[in-house]
């Protein structure tokens, strides 16, 4: 019997405002038992989280997963680095792009897939300048106005 897909999605809302996404990838996350239980309960935040390479492997740093309420002495550290699971080809491709100036890897969202596994959507991105942010806000406001006019 197939498990129902979960509606648990933890988003980094500020990232789309601060960064321009160039390429997106979906990666698995290596978690402990109490971490996955906390994510299924929706107790995680992605504010100020980013990815970095260490010895050819990709890690999430700054992702906060709250301690599991029913966890015992073996509960996890909320801010520990978590390994991302990608293919070797994808890792090499991302690492080459990040070595370019001004590019970084941002975690966009963490979700539970239809098999019950935790996945992270990451993006190779470039930071927006202040005038780019204002332009994005202007476009969003004008689209809202057009939608209001169409509905009338």
Secondary structure, DSSP 8 states (H G I E B T S, - for coil): --------EEE-TTHHHHEEEEEEEEEEE---HHHHHHHHTT-EE-TT-EEEEETTEEEEES-EE---TT--TT---TT--EEEE--HHHHHHHHHHHTSTTEEEEEEEEEE-TTS-EEEEEEEEEE--HHHHHHHHHHHHHHHHHHHHHH-
